[in-house]
Amino acid sequence: MSVDAYLNFDGNCREAAEFYAEVFGLDKPKLMTFGDMPPHPDHPLPEEAKNLIMHTRLNIGGSNVMFSDVFPGMPFTVGNNITLAYVEEDEAKLRSAFDRLNVGGNIVMELQETFWSKLYGQVTDKFGIQWQFNLGIGEY
């Protein structure tokens, strides 16, 4: 069993999913658009929704992270309702992901030793998603 994060975007889901795949050295994600859905005669699909991403998924460090654009007209709030924790045993990989996610974003807390980790930090990326970085699981 797992707990997966699901991130919603306002029309830039494709860019976000492909960016995260590149940051973490993954294959390009398989993307399902709203236009890929079978048509329903009672609910015609608005033209502006056809190329938006309905669903995609990446496995980042052993955890599934799923992505979707919000359907046109649905409410959207940038990244304030979720934080993703990236736990990595390899310090070089942790530092690389931290540095790459910071491009166009901002560092909330520099990578540093804490009482629970030899290396911990926080970044808000260019999409407004908040990330925590932790070297190893630690004692807690």
C-alpha positions as CSV (number, residue, x, y, z in Angstrom):
1,M,0.0,0.0,0.0
2,S,1.2,3.5,-0.6
3,V,0.1,7.1,-0.1
4,D,0.5,9.0,-3.4
5,A,0.6,12.7,-3.9
6,Y,-1.7,14.2,-6.5
7,L,-0.9,17.6,-7.9
8,N,-3.2,19.8,-9.9
9,F,-2.1,22.5,-12.3
10,D,-3.7,25.3,-14.1
11,G,-2.9,24.4,-17.8
12,N,0.8,23.7,-17.3
13,C,0.7,20.1,-16.1
14,R,2.5,18.8,-19.2
15,E,5.4,21.2,-18.6
16,A,5.5,20.3,-14.9
17,A,5.4,16.5,-15.3
18,E,8.1,16.6,-18.0
19,F,10.2,18.9,-15.8
20,Y,10.0,16.6,-12.8
21,A,10.9,13.6,-15.0
22,E,14.0,15.4,-16.1
23,V,15.0,16.5,-12.6
24,F,14.8,13.0,-11.2
25,G,16.2,11.2,-14.3
26,L,13.0,9.5,-15.3
27,D,11.6,8.6,-18.7
28,K,9.1,11.1,-20.2
29,P,5.7,10.5,-18.6
30,K,2.8,8.9,-20.5
31,L,0.2,11.7,-20.7
32,M,-3.6,11.2,-20.9
33,T,-5.4,14.3,-22.1
34,F,-9.1,15.1,-21.5
35,G,-9.4,14.8,-25.3
36,D,-8.3,11.1,-25.0
37,M,-11.5,10.3,-23.1
38,P,-14.3,8.6,-25.1
39,P,-16.8,11.2,-26.1
40,H,-20.1,11.4,-24.2
41,P,-23.1,12.8,-26.1
42,D,-24.6,14.4,-23.0
43,H,-21.3,16.1,-22.0
44,P,-19.4,17.6,-25.0
45,L,-15.8,18.4,-24.2
46,P,-15.0,22.1,-24.5
47,E,-12.3,22.8,-27.1
48,E,-10.0,24.5,-24.5
49,A,-10.0,21.2,-22.4
50,K,-8.9,18.8,-25.2
51,N,-5.1,19.2,-24.8
52,L,-5.1,19.6,-21.0
53,I,-3.7,16.7,-19.0
54,M,-6.3,14.5,-17.4
55,H,-3.8,12.2,-15.7
56,T,-0.1,11.3,-15.6
57,R,2.1,9.6,-13.0
58,L,5.8,9.5,-12.1
59,N,7.5,7.2,-9.7
60,I,9.9,9.5,-7.8
61,G,12.2,7.7,-5.3
62,G,9.8,4.8,-5.0
63,S,6.7,7.0,-4.5
64,N,4.0,7.6,-7.0
65,V,3.2,11.2,-7.7
66,M,0.2,11.9,-9.9
67,F,-0.6,15.0,-11.9
68,S,-3.6,16.6,-13.6
69,D,-4.7,20.0,-15.0
70,V,-7.9,21.3,-13.5
71,F,-10.8,21.2,-15.8
72,P,-11.7,24.6,-17.3
73,G,-13.9,26.6,-14.9
74,M,-12.9,24.5,-11.8
75,P,-11.2,26.4,-8.9
76,F,-7.4,26.3,-8.6
77,T,-5.1,27.3,-5.8
78,V,-1.3,27.3,-6.4
79,G,0.6,24.7,-4.3
80,N,-0.4,25.8,-0.8
81,N,-2.2,22.5,0.0
82,I,0.6,20.0,-0.4
83,T,4.2,19.5,0.4
84,L,6.2,16.6,-1.1
85,A,9.0,15.0,0.9
86,Y,11.9,13.7,-1.1
87,V,13.9,11.2,1.0
88,E,17.2,10.0,-0.6
89,E,20.1,7.9,0.6
90,D,22.5,9.3,-2.0
91,E,23.7,12.8,-1.0
92,A,24.8,13.7,-4.6
93,K,21.3,12.9,-5.9
94,L,19.6,14.9,-3.1
95,R,21.8,17.9,-3.8
96,S,21.2,17.7,-7.5
97,A,17.4,17.5,-7.2
98,F,17.5,20.4,-4.6
99,D,19.6,22.6,-7.0
100,R,17.5,21.8,-10.1
101,L,14.2,22.3,-8.4
102,N,15.4,25.7,-7.2
103,V,15.9,27.0,-10.8
104,G,13.0,29.5,-11.2
105,G,11.9,28.7,-7.7
106,N,13.2,29.8,-4.3
107,I,14.9,28.2,-1.3
108,V,12.9,28.2,1.8
109,M,15.6,26.5,3.9
110,E,19.1,25.8,2.7
111,L,20.3,22.2,2.9
112,Q,21.8,21.8,6.4
113,E,22.2,19.4,9.2
114,T,19.2,19.1,11.6
115,F,18.6,17.0,14.7
116,W,16.8,14.4,12.5
117,S,18.9,14.5,9.4
118,K,22.5,15.0,8.2
119,L,21.0,17.1,5.4
120,Y,17.6,18.7,5.2
121,G,16.2,21.6,3.2
122,Q,13.1,23.1,1.6
123,V,12.4,24.6,-1.8
124,T,9.4,26.0,-3.4
125,D,9.7,25.3,-7.2
126,K,8.8,27.4,-10.1
127,F,5.3,25.9,-10.1
128,G,4.7,26.9,-6.5
129,I,5.0,23.3,-5.2
130,Q,6.7,23.0,-1.8
131,W,9.4,20.3,-1.5
132,Q,11.2,19.0,1.6
133,F,14.6,17.2,1.2
134,N,15.8,14.7,3.7
135,L,19.0,12.6,3.5
136,G,17.9,9.2,4.6
137,I,15.1,8.2,6.9
138,G,16.8,9.1,10.1
139,E,15.5,8.1,13.5
140,Y,12.1,9.6,13.3
